Amino acid sequence: MNEAGWQTFKQHIDARLRSIQTPWKIIQHRDGLDLSSLDRHAVEQFPNANGPADCAFFANCGGSAKTKQVSAELHLLVTQLNEGVAA
């Protein structure tokens, strides 16, 4: 995907994350970031074994109801993005 395509894709992701009933915060990864303090955060350029991931999602799901809600939100986001990419 070229840079312009990536920026358009990122704008769609950011808009969808911010439109969820309890919006997600979108932040850049930085050294020393305390992952345990993150709740409903999308961390851009998150490092992993294969190089930086475009986005990693972190939620503090203190109970099963919240876990189900966060899981449903992310599932819907991925489904909508896949449909948009396929269109």
Secondary structure, DSSP 8 states (H G I E B T S, - for coil): --HHHHHHHHHHHHHHHHHSSS--EEEE--TT--GGG-SSEEEEEE--TTS-EEEEEE----SHHHHHHHHHHHHHHHHHHHHHHH-
